[in-house]
Amino acid sequence: MQSVLAANAVMLALPFGILIGVLLGLVGGGGSILAVPVLVYIVGEPVHAATTESLFVVGVAALAGAADHARFGNVRIKTALAFGLAGSVGSIGGTALNRIAGGHVILLAFAALLLVSAWALHSRRGDVAQRARRSHTQTRVALVGLGTGVLTGFFGVGGGFVIVPALVVLLGLPIAVAVGTSLAVIAVTSTSALIAHLISGGADWAIAGGFAAAAVVGALLGRRLGAGFDRNRLTSLFVLMLVAIAVLLAVENLGALL
């Protein structure tokens, strides 16, 4: 009976993994933030297990995306390693917070994160590379990396909606290079956060593996479909979806706490 339930859970995860991957390929970031709500409310995973499994999904998808971008010279390895090292330190602290927070508290905070992500994606519409560039300092880069790592460890998300603007504004990277480098950063921080999560908890590897494989396929498909879509309109629709999910999470989990 348990094997049947596990198989059903994997089958549920597959189409949503493809959908999230397609969103990543079309919108250019933010799609993986849907992994935790899908794992909790569609697949039925406990919150702490869902954040762990999400890290695996995010890490695998980011690694595949970074490898693809690296073929075209769109990954700055030294920048990614420096940023990722600070993020790895932050991810340990975020993981510790994840383990002491209750499930409803995590999901309420996640609703707030969805709103921040929606705002960040909305503000990124158009050519981000045309924004004013500032001279960067290693301190700024380290602080952004540290903060992103905390988000990764606590929520099980990649944080690309924070990393990409930071790489453009602080380091002056072209948008294509910022996206590729961001994926490499996410791969590093997700790996360190996943290790920290596994030390204090487990994961359903059948669900995580199936979800990750589907997300990679979806991302490759989304990138090919991207040329035929208006990215600004797609981003606007995705932003509306994030806001709707945030409202649903807030209503359900506030009711459970009151």
C-alpha positions as CSV (number, residue, x, y, z in Angstrom):
1,M,0.0,0.0,0.0
2,Q,2.8,2.4,0.9
3,S,4.6,1.7,-2.4
4,V,1.3,2.6,-4.3
5,L,1.0,5.9,-2.3
6,A,4.6,6.7,-3.0
7,A,4.2,6.0,-6.7
8,N,1.1,8.2,-6.8
9,A,3.0,11.1,-5.1
10,V,5.8,10.8,-7.7
11,M,3.2,10.9,-10.5
12,L,1.6,14.0,-8.9
13,A,5.0,15.7,-8.7
14,L,6.0,15.1,-12.4
15,P,3.5,17.5,-14.2
16,F,4.2,20.3,-11.6
17,G,7.9,19.8,-12.0
18,I,7.6,20.3,-15.7
19,L,5.4,23.3,-15.2
20,I,7.9,24.9,-12.8
21,G,10.7,24.1,-15.2
22,V,8.8,25.7,-18.1
23,L,8.2,28.8,-16.0
24,L,11.9,29.0,-15.2
25,G,12.8,28.7,-18.9
26,L,10.2,31.3,-20.0
27,V,10.3,33.9,-17.2
28,G,14.1,33.5,-16.5
29,G,13.7,33.0,-12.7
30,G,11.4,32.6,-9.8
31,G,9.6,29.4,-11.0
32,S,11.3,27.2,-8.4
33,I,9.7,29.2,-5.6
34,L,6.5,27.2,-6.4
35,A,8.2,23.9,-5.4
36,V,7.4,24.1,-1.7
37,P,3.7,25.0,-2.0
38,V,3.3,22.2,-4.6
39,L,5.1,19.6,-2.4
40,V,3.1,20.6,0.7
41,Y,-0.4,21.1,-0.8
42,I,-0.4,18.9,-3.9
43,V,1.9,16.0,-3.1
44,G,1.1,16.1,0.7
45,E,4.6,16.3,2.1
46,P,5.3,17.7,5.6
47,V,6.6,21.3,5.6
48,H,10.1,20.5,6.8
49,A,10.5,17.5,4.4
50,A,9.2,19.7,1.5
51,T,11.8,22.4,2.1
52,T,14.5,19.7,2.0
53,E,13.2,18.1,-1.2
54,S,12.8,21.6,-2.7
55,L,16.5,22.2,-2.2
56,F,17.4,19.1,-4.2
57,V,15.0,20.1,-7.0
58,V,16.3,23.7,-7.1
59,G,19.9,22.6,-6.9
60,V,19.6,20.1,-9.8
61,A,17.7,22.5,-12.0
62,A,20.2,25.3,-11.3
63,L,23.2,23.1,-12.0
64,A,21.7,22.0,-15.3
65,G,20.9,25.6,-16.2
66,A,24.4,26.8,-15.2
67,A,26.0,24.1,-17.3
68,D,23.9,25.2,-20.3
69,H,24.8,28.9,-19.8
70,A,28.5,28.0,-19.4
71,R,28.6,26.7,-22.9
72,F,28.0,30.2,-24.1
73,G,30.4,31.9,-21.7
74,N,27.6,33.3,-19.5
75,V,29.0,32.1,-16.1
76,R,31.6,34.0,-14.1
77,I,33.1,31.1,-12.1
78,K,35.1,33.2,-9.6
79,T,32.1,35.5,-8.9
80,A,29.8,32.5,-8.4
81,L,32.2,30.8,-6.0
82,A,32.7,34.0,-3.9
83,F,29.0,34.7,-3.8
84,G,28.2,31.1,-3.2
85,L,30.7,30.8,-0.3
86,A,28.9,33.6,1.6
87,G,25.6,32.1,0.7
88,S,26.7,28.7,2.0
89,V,27.5,30.3,5.4
90,G,24.1,31.9,5.4
91,S,22.3,28.7,4.5
92,I,23.5,27.0,7.7
93,G,21.9,29.7,9.8
94,G,18.7,29.5,7.6
95,T,18.6,25.8,8.1
96,A,18.9,26.1,11.9
97,L,15.9,28.6,11.8
98,N,13.9,26.2,9.6
99,R,14.3,23.4,12.2
100,I,13.1,25.4,15.1
101,A,10.2,27.1,13.4
102,G,6.7,25.6,13.2
103,G,5.2,24.5,9.8
104,H,2.5,27.2,9.9
105,V,5.1,29.9,10.7
106,I,7.3,28.8,7.8
107,L,4.3,28.9,5.4
108,L,3.2,32.3,6.6
109,A,6.8,33.6,6.1
110,F,6.8,31.9,2.7
111,A,3.7,33.9,1.8
112,A,5.6,37.1,2.5
113,L,8.5,35.8,0.4
114,L,6.2,35.1,-2.5
115,L,5.0,38.8,-2.3
116,V,8.6,40.0,-2.3
117,S,9.5,37.7,-5.2
118,A,6.4,39.0,-7.1
119,W,7.5,42.6,-6.6
120,A,11.1,41.8,-7.6
121,L,10.0,40.0,-10.8
122,H,7.7,42.9,-11.6
123,S,10.4,45.5,-11.2
124,R,12.8,43.4,-13.4
125,R,10.5,43.6,-16.4
126,G,12.3,45.1,-19.4
127,D,16.1,45.4,-19.7
128,V,17.6,45.3,-16.2
129,A,21.0,45.9,-17.7
130,Q,20.1,49.5,-18.5
131,R,19.8,50.4,-14.8
132,A,22.5,52.6,-13.3
133,R,25.5,50.6,-12.3
134,R,27.3,51.3,-9.0
135,S,30.8,50.6,-8.0
136,H,30.8,47.4,-6.0
137,T,32.5,46.4,-2.8
138,Q,33.3,42.9,-1.6
139,T,31.3,43.7,1.6
140,R,28.1,44.4,-0.3
141,V,28.5,41.2,-2.4
142,A,29.2,39.1,0.8
143,L,26.2,40.6,2.6
144,V,23.8,39.9,-0.3
145,G,25.2,36.4,-0.6
146,L,24.8,35.8,3.1
147,G,21.2,37.0,3.1
148,T,20.4,34.9,0.1
149,G,21.9,31.9,1.8
150,V,19.6,32.4,4.8
151,L,16.6,32.4,2.5
152,T,17.8,29.3,0.8
153,G,18.3,27.4,4.1
154,F,15.1,28.5,5.7
155,F,12.7,28.3,2.7
156,G,14.3,25.8,0.4
157,V,14.4,28.3,-2.5
158,G,17.2,29.4,-4.8
159,G,16.8,33.2,-4.3
160,G,17.5,34.0,-8.0
161,F,15.1,36.9,-7.7
162,V,17.6,38.5,-5.3
163,I,20.8,37.3,-6.9
164,V,20.2,38.4,-10.5
165,P,19.5,42.1,-9.7
166,A,22.4,42.1,-7.2
167,L,24.8,40.8,-9.8
168,V,23.6,43.5,-12.3
169,V,23.5,46.4,-9.9
170,L,26.5,45.7,-7.7
171,L,28.9,44.0,-10.2
172,G,27.6,45.6,-13.5
173,L,27.2,42.2,-15.2
174,P,25.2,42.0,-18.4
175,I,21.8,40.3,-17.8
176,A,22.6,37.1,-19.6
177,V,25.8,36.7,-17.6
178,A,24.0,37.6,-14.4
179,V,21.4,34.9,-15.0
180,G,24.0,32.2,-15.8
181,T,26.2,33.2,-12.8
182,S,23.1,33.3,-10.5
183,L,22.3,29.7,-11.5
184,A,25.8,28.6,-10.5
185,V,25.5,30.5,-7.2
186,I,22.1,28.8,-6.5
187,A,23.7,25.3,-7.2
188,V,26.4,26.0,-4.6
189,T,24.1,27.4,-1.9
190,S,21.4,24.8,-2.4
191,T,23.9,22.0,-2.1
192,S,25.3,23.3,1.2
193,A,21.8,24.0,2.5
194,L,20.7,20.4,1.5
195,I,23.6,18.9,3.4
196,A,22.6,20.9,6.5
197,H,19.0,19.8,6.1
198,L,19.8,16.2,5.7
199,I,21.9,16.2,8.9
200,S,18.8,17.0,10.9
201,G,16.1,15.4,8.8
202,G,15.3,13.3,5.8
203,A,13.6,13.5,2.4
204,D,11.6,11.3,0.0
205,W,14.1,10.8,-2.7
206,A,11.7,9.2,-5.2
207,I,9.5,12.4,-5.1
208,A,12.5,14.7,-5.1
209,G,14.2,12.9,-7.9
210,G,11.1,12.7,-10.1
211,F,10.3,16.4,-9.4
212,A,13.9,17.5,-10.2
213,A,14.1,15.5,-13.5
214,A,10.7,16.9,-14.6
215,A,11.9,20.5,-13.7
216,V,15.1,20.1,-15.8
217,V,13.0,18.8,-18.8
218,G,10.6,21.7,-18.4
219,A,13.4,24.3,-18.2
220,L,14.9,23.0,-21.4
221,L,11.5,23.1,-23.1
222,G,10.7,26.5,-21.7
223,R,13.9,28.0,-23.0
224,R,13.0,26.8,-26.5
225,L,9.4,28.1,-26.3
226,G,10.6,31.4,-25.0
227,A,11.2,33.0,-28.4
228,G,7.6,32.8,-29.3
229,F,6.2,34.5,-26.1
230,D,6.0,38.1,-24.8
231,R,8.2,37.7,-21.7
232,N,6.9,40.9,-20.1
233,R,3.3,39.6,-20.3
234,L,4.4,36.1,-19.1
235,T,6.2,37.8,-16.1
236,S,3.0,39.8,-15.3
237,L,0.9,36.6,-15.3
238,F,3.4,34.8,-13.2
239,V,3.5,37.7,-10.7
240,L,-0.3,37.6,-10.4
241,M,-0.1,33.8,-9.7
242,L,2.5,34.3,-7.0
243,V,0.3,37.0,-5.3
244,A,-2.7,34.7,-5.5
245,I,-0.8,31.8,-3.9
246,A,0.6,34.1,-1.2
247,V,-2.9,35.2,-0.3
248,L,-4.1,31.6,-0.1
249,L,-1.2,30.6,2.1
250,A,-1.8,33.5,4.4
251,V,-5.5,32.9,4.8
252,E,-5.1,29.1,5.5
253,N,-2.2,29.4,7.9
254,L,-3.4,32.4,9.8
255,G,-6.6,30.5,10.4
256,A,-4.7,27.5,11.7
257,L,-2.7,29.7,14.2
258,L,-5.7,31.7,15.5
